Each structure stands twice: as structure tokens, then as C-alpha cells.
């Protein structure tokens, strides 16, 4: 079922931030975590491999707070405009692509939609109003 969640970017503080949010919204919950080092063949330092690629925390009424560490070593920074993203998850590639293209029209900083190593068809764009949107379809693991 399609859903909307909030995605937060942190300058290498995701773990600390999500511990804080967990204490507030879901005490005792063990957030699922994927680290940069979990991706095979990632050419990163050991320090960067330990950083959070993706973390999730259910907060209320089915809404999930998601986050990632933005790596300084990759030349990225966190600023107003890229620190919060509306994350749309679709059931089909067709729906995802249609919505992505509509949101990207007249916008900037668009990645395009592509298959990702974590098993998603994914893209991100900054719309013409300066709002960042992430569009995802999770693909089933091969062999299913």
C-alpha cells in the first residue's frame, strides 16, 4: 500500500537523533539500521562505513520517521532545504515514475529514477517550490 513518511538528513548524528526521538515516541523500540558498510563494495573509510545509511522509527498512526547520515567526506552538507524530505513509497514503478516526473517538473537537483543497490527503484528531486521529495518502490529480492 502506498504511504508517506518523513525522511531526515543529519550531519553524522542519525544515531543520536533517533535515540532521542525513540525515547519520545516509541520507548524501548529497537530501530532497524542499515549502515553504509552494509553495502558490498562501498569504497569508504571504516569510520564512514559505520555511519547510518538508513534508520526507521514508527512514531504515530502508521507514520514512520526515517533518517540517514550525510557524509562530510563525500562533500555533502546539511542545510535548510536538504535536511527534511517527504518520502513517498509506491507499489508500482509506473506510479512512482509518474509522480516523480510531475514533482520534478520545473524543479532542480533531480537524481532521476534508478535501481539502487539496497533493492529499491528510487529517485529524489527538489520541486519548484524548494521542497525535497524522495520516491521509492521496494523491489522484491531476486529469486522470489
C-alpha positions as CSV (number, residue, x, y, z in Angstrom):
1,X,0.0,0.0,0.0
2,X,1.4,3.4,-0.9
3,X,2.5,5.5,2.1
4,X,4.1,8.9,3.0
5,X,6.8,9.3,5.6
6,X,9.3,11.9,6.7
7,X,13.0,11.5,5.9
8,X,15.6,13.4,7.9
9,X,19.3,14.0,6.9
10,X,21.8,14.5,9.7
11,X,25.5,15.5,9.6
12,X,26.6,12.2,11.1
13,X,24.2,12.4,14.0
14,X,21.4,10.0,13.0
15,X,22.1,7.5,15.8
16,X,22.0,10.2,18.5
17,X,18.9,11.8,17.0
18,X,17.0,8.6,16.6
19,X,17.8,7.6,20.2
20,X,16.3,10.9,21.3
21,X,13.2,10.5,19.1
22,X,12.7,6.9,20.2
23,X,12.7,7.9,23.9
24,X,9.9,10.4,23.0
25,X,7.7,8.5,20.5
26,X,8.4,4.8,21.0
27,X,10.4,4.0,24.2
28,X,12.2,0.6,24.1
29,X,11.8,0.2,20.3
30,X,14.9,-1.2,18.5
31,X,15.2,0.8,15.3
32,X,16.2,-1.3,12.2
33,X,19.5,0.2,10.9
34,X,21.4,-0.2,7.7
35,X,25.0,1.2,7.7
36,X,27.0,2.4,4.8
37,X,29.3,-0.6,5.3
38,X,26.4,-3.0,4.8
39,X,26.5,-2.3,1.1
40,X,29.0,-4.6,-0.6
41,X,32.0,-2.9,-2.3
42,X,31.4,0.5,-0.7
43,X,34.7,2.5,-1.1
44,X,34.5,4.3,2.2
45,X,36.7,4.7,5.3
46,X,36.0,2.4,8.2
47,X,34.6,5.5,10.1
48,X,32.2,6.3,7.2
49,X,31.1,2.6,6.9
50,X,29.9,2.8,10.5
51,X,27.6,5.7,9.8
52,X,23.8,5.2,9.2
53,X,22.7,4.7,5.6
54,X,19.0,4.2,6.7
55,X,17.1,4.1,10.0
56,X,13.4,3.9,10.8
57,X,11.2,4.7,13.7
58,X,7.4,4.4,13.8
59,X,6.1,7.5,15.6
60,X,2.3,7.7,15.4
61,X,-0.7,6.5,13.4
62,X,1.5,4.5,11.0
63,X,3.8,7.4,10.2
64,X,7.5,6.4,10.1
65,X,10.4,8.8,10.7
66,X,13.4,7.8,8.6
67,X,16.9,9.1,8.6
68,X,20.4,9.0,7.2
69,X,23.9,10.4,7.9
70,X,25.2,12.9,5.4
71,X,28.9,12.2,5.0
72,X,31.3,15.1,5.2
73,X,33.9,13.0,3.4
74,X,31.7,12.9,0.3
75,X,31.5,16.7,0.2
76,X,27.9,16.7,1.4
77,X,26.4,19.2,3.9
78,X,23.2,19.5,5.8
79,X,21.3,22.8,5.3
80,X,17.8,24.0,5.4
81,X,16.3,22.6,2.2
82,X,18.0,19.3,2.3
83,X,17.6,18.3,5.9
84,X,14.0,17.2,5.6
85,X,12.4,15.2,2.8
86,X,8.9,13.9,2.1
87,X,9.3,10.2,1.3
88,X,6.7,8.6,-1.0
89,X,6.6,4.9,-1.3
90,X,4.6,3.4,-4.1
91,X,3.5,-0.2,-5.1
92,X,4.5,0.1,-8.8
93,X,7.4,1.6,-10.8
94,X,4.8,3.2,-13.1
95,X,3.1,5.2,-10.3
96,X,6.5,6.1,-8.8
97,X,7.8,7.4,-12.1
98,X,4.7,9.3,-12.9
99,X,4.7,11.1,-9.6
100,X,8.4,11.7,-9.7
101,X,8.2,13.3,-13.1
102,X,5.4,15.6,-12.0
103,X,7.2,16.7,-8.9
104,X,10.5,17.2,-10.8
105,X,8.9,19.4,-13.5
106,X,10.3,22.9,-13.1
107,X,12.4,21.8,-10.1
108,X,16.1,21.2,-9.6
109,X,18.6,18.8,-8.1
110,X,16.9,15.8,-9.6
111,X,18.6,12.4,-9.5
112,X,16.3,10.6,-11.9
113,X,14.7,7.3,-11.0
114,X,17.0,4.3,-11.0
115,X,17.5,0.8,-9.4
116,X,19.5,1.1,-6.2
117,X,21.9,-1.4,-4.5
118,X,19.6,-1.6,-1.5
119,X,16.8,-3.1,-3.6
120,X,14.7,-0.1,-4.5
121,X,13.7,1.8,-7.6
122,X,14.4,5.3,-6.2
123,X,14.8,9.0,-7.1
124,X,15.0,12.3,-5.3
125,X,14.1,15.8,-6.5
126,X,13.8,19.4,-5.3
127,X,10.5,20.7,-6.6
128,X,9.9,24.2,-8.0
129,X,8.9,25.4,-4.5
130,X,12.1,24.1,-2.8
131,X,10.5,21.0,-1.2
132,X,12.6,17.8,-1.4
133,X,10.8,14.6,-2.4
134,X,12.1,11.1,-2.3
135,X,10.2,8.5,-4.4
136,X,10.6,4.8,-3.8
137,X,9.4,1.4,-4.9
138,X,10.9,-1.5,-2.9
139,X,11.6,-4.4,-5.3
140,X,11.5,-8.0,-4.0
141,X,14.8,-9.8,-3.7
142,X,15.8,-11.8,-6.7
143,X,14.7,-15.4,-6.8
144,X,11.3,-14.7,-5.3
